[in-house]
Amino acid sequence: MTKKEGTAPRTSARTAPAGQELTRAQIAQWFGVAEQTVAKWIVGQKQPKGEIRTPAFILIAETLGINYSPSQSTVPRVIVEAFGKAVGYLDEENNVLAAGQGKRGTWLPAKPTIDPLPDKDGKPRKRWYRDHVADELGLSVNTVAGLPSRDPQFPRNFDEMGRVFLYDEDLDAYTAILEGRDKAKASKPHGYDEQGRPWRFIDSPQAPADGIDPKTKRAYRLLPGHEEDEQPKS
């Protein structure tokens, strides 16, 4: 594939430009992208329905409480650095990261990124993108990609480029939700015996059984707390 004109190769060896105000050309060279890409971060992109998305650098400036206008010829360095960390171009020390490739072919940060604002303890706050969430939860990338529209309990935030991500606390909360669902599923009876006591089928043939289901001829185990319960199910 031929490299696009004006696009520098992404490499961790690239040094950052000097100065507290950076031009489009400096930002493009630093991050290894075309100047047209930087322009989209400054002026925004037209969306499919015709609306203009708020430029990424403006969103970062608002988050940091910095007065910045896209009409300026340069961008404050603090905005560029915060953006680079937030979307995956820079690490915590402002070193350029190698390009990460999403598992479905699209570019994504190679590892969780750093939010412009720290957490309540002043520590770097991570952003977890689709591939990171899939790895952490042990799910497929396709499954995670569909969660924002399929699961109302899936927490979601949108970064400066419109991509879904989760904060650390979001990932912890959703992990707890999944664990709760697993526990609820494990405690749901597959059936009841003649005395009305709930049971679940046994997955392992070596596990001790409390009875045999007459319909399926499969062994079952009474649910915890019901082994001595002789009260019929109402």
BATI-17328 format. One record per residue (C-alpha): x, y, z; residue in one letter. Coordinates in steps of 0.25 Angstrom, whole numbers, plus 5000, padded with zeros to 4 digits. Layout:
<nodes>
XYZA;...
</nodes>
This chain:
<nodes>
500050005000M;500550144996T;500750245008K;499850365006K;500550495003E;500850575015G;500750455025T;501950425033A;502150275038P;501650255053R;502850215061T;503150235076S;504550295072A;503950425067R;504250545075T;503250645079A;503350785073P;503750905081A;502951015086G;501651045093Q;500851075080E;500850965069L;500450985055T;499650885047R;500950835040A;501650815053Q;500450735059I;500350645046A;501850615046Q;501850585061W;500650485060F;500950435047G;499650475040V;499350565028A;499050715030E;497650695025Q;497450605037T;497950705047V;496950805040A;495850715043K;496250725058W;496250875057I;494950905049V;494150775050G;493550685041Q;492250675033K;491350565038Q;490450475029P;489250555033K;489950685030G;490250735044E;491650775047I;492250705059R;492950795069T;494450795066P;495250705075A;496250815079F;495050895083I;494550785092L;495850765098I;495950915101A;494650915107E;494950805116T;496250865121L;495551005122G;496551075112I;496051185103N;496351135089Y;495751175075S;495951095062P;496251225055S;497651225062Q;498751195053S;499351105064T;498851005074V;499351015089P;500250905092R;499450865104V;498250835096I;499050755086V;499750675097E;498350645104A;497750605091F;498850515087G;498850445101K;497250435100A;497150365086V;498450285086G;499550355079Y;500350385092L;500750315105D;500750375119E;502150435116E;501650495102N;502450395094N;501850355081V;501150215082L;501250115071A;499950105063A;498950005068G;498149925059Q;496649885063G;496249745062K;495249775051R;496149855042G;495949995047T;497050075055W;496850075070L;497850105081P;498749985084A;498449995099K;497550085108P;497750225107T;497850345116I;496650445119D;496950595119P;496550605133L;497050515145P;496150435154D;495750485168K;497050445174D;497850525163G;498350395156K;498250375141P;496850325137R;496850225126K;495950205114R;495650065110W;495250045095Y;494549935089R;495649835087D;496149865101H;494849835107V;494749705099A;496049655104D;495749695119E;494349635119L;494749505111G;493749545100L;493849545085S;494149685078V;492849665070N;492049645083T;492549765090V;492349845077A;490849815078G;490649845093L;490449995092P;489149965084S;488749835090R;489049845105D;488349965112P;489249945124Q;490549955116F;491150085120P;491750175108R;492450305106N;492850365093F;494250415090D;494650545082E;494550455070M;493250395072G;493750255077R;493150185089V;493950165101F;493850125116L;494550195128Y;495150105138D;493950115147E;493050085135D;493749955133L;493749915147D;492249945148A;491949865136Y;492749745140T;491949745153A;490649745145I;491149625137L;491549555149E;490149575155G;489549525143R;490349395144D;489949375158K;488549395155A;488649305143K;489349195152A;488249205163S;487049195153K;486449055154P;486348965143H;485148895150G;484548845163Y;484448715169D;483248645175E;483348725188Q;483448855180G;484948875183R;485648945172P;486848875165W;487848895153R;488448795144F;489848745147I;490848785136D;491848675141S;491448535141P;492448515153Q;491748615162A;490848565173P;489348565169A;488148585177D;487148515167G;486848485152I;485848565144D;484848465139P;484648545126K;486048565121T;486748445130K;487848555133R;488348565148A;488148685156Y;488548755168R;487648825178L;487948975179L;488649025192P;487749045203G;486648945198H;487348815202E;486548795214E;485348875210D;484148785210E;483048895207Q;482348875194P;482448985183K;481249075183S;
</nodes>
